[in-house]
């Protein structure tokens, strides 16, 4: 990355701008490395394995604008979005996030019925533990005791 700036710009201001530009560039490159087609294929496999292939969605894709969530699902429109941050996590954690969002197609909340669906994925507890250990767990997405 090459940055040009006025010679009289204070270093602290320039460093702040460079860090912002660097973060935006890294985010863009990470998103480009992820394949929506591969994500859809993985979701179809998990749908078949844990939901008997009954779930339908219009679109599942990677997004780079979810920094506080791992994913989101809009059951009415059939749209599922998975944060690009998930793409760098181990496959079993990615699968958990996908299963979690797929379950929202049937249960749009975090009720016991929802968690019963999510827990069809045998590594749910392990994946949640992994996210907690990284300090990345989402409070409202943790299973009720």
Secondary structure, DSSP 8 states (H G I E B T S, - for coil): ------TTS-HHHHHHHHHHHHHHHHHHHHHHHS-HHHHHHHHHHHHHHHHTT----SEEEEESS-SS-SEEEETTTTEEEEEGGGGGS-HHHHHHHHHHHHHTTT-SS--HHHHHHHTTSTTHHHHHHHHHHHT---GGGS---
